Amino acid sequence: MRKLFFALTFFGILMTQSLSFANTLLLTSQEAEMQEEAESDSLQVDETATFGQVSEEVEEEAPPVEASFTQELKKRFIEGGPGFMGIVLICLILGLAIAIERIIYLNLATTNTQKLTTGVEEAISSGGVEAAKELCRNTKGPVASIFYQGLDRADEGVESAEKAVVAYGGVQMGQLEKNVSWISLFIALAPMLGFMGTVIGMIQAFDKIEAAGDMQPSLVAGGIKVALLTTVFGLIVAIILQVFYNYIIAKIDSIVNDMEDASITLIDILVAQKK
């Protein structure tokens, strides 16, 4: 229950911050479209009473101030159109929310299997199966849960314990992979939405050319730029989520390997105890 409350609270905070960021992008459209240009003109007039000459006007132009990364991002986001760019942003928000929740869950599920296996073996030798079950009950992680299920069936024989370990191992693996498929969906969906925005932008550009009756470079260039921005942002979202996805898959594979090795060791311990 605490994990669920923590996940919901974290997801709510992330959604609030992301929506606030999206609103900032939309509300500052006019600010993003204007480039900061600073130009200072100074006129210096030097009059001398002796010669009566007037110096020439001096004009100094200040170097243009480069836009910051945030301002440039806002500008490009709004130029791409709030329709498709907003949908791509939602894919990024949801994908990151699920990825961060999975990373937290997987890190909490990581257990020192070697230490747990040694503790279970010592508990069985000193206090029997019940002592080992108590140790597993007080240890977090899927490996400890699998050990508990196997030890709970130890009185019925080694074969029953092995079946329980295999069956419950599949359940724990499903818990580890929960919601991961949604991340892969957003990875595929973000570039598709970007390409769709590109195609629609190209169609709009050709509509403007047809309405104008002449192929003006400004019409073509503006439409193509807006169209390509959606593709760029879609690819950026897919790349970011792909990095998180690969990390999560690698983490799941590592935990599953530990589960399999620990399960084999547990069966060997139970077999040695029966002899």
Secondary structure, 3 states (H helix, E strand, C coil): CHHHHHHHHHHHHHHHHHHHHHHHHHHCHHHHHCCCCCCCCCCCCCECCCCCCECCCCCCCCCCCCCCHHHHHHHHHHHCCHHHHHHHHHHHHHHHHHHHHHHHHHHHHCCCHHHHHHHHHHHHHHHCHHHHHHHHHCCCCHHHHHHHHHHHCHHHCHHHHHHHHHHHHHHHHHHHCCCHHHHHHHHHHHHHHHHHHHHHHHHHHHHHHHHHCCCCHHHHHHHHHHHHHHHHHHHHHHHHHHHHHHHHHHHHHHHHHHHHHHHHHHHHHHHHHHC
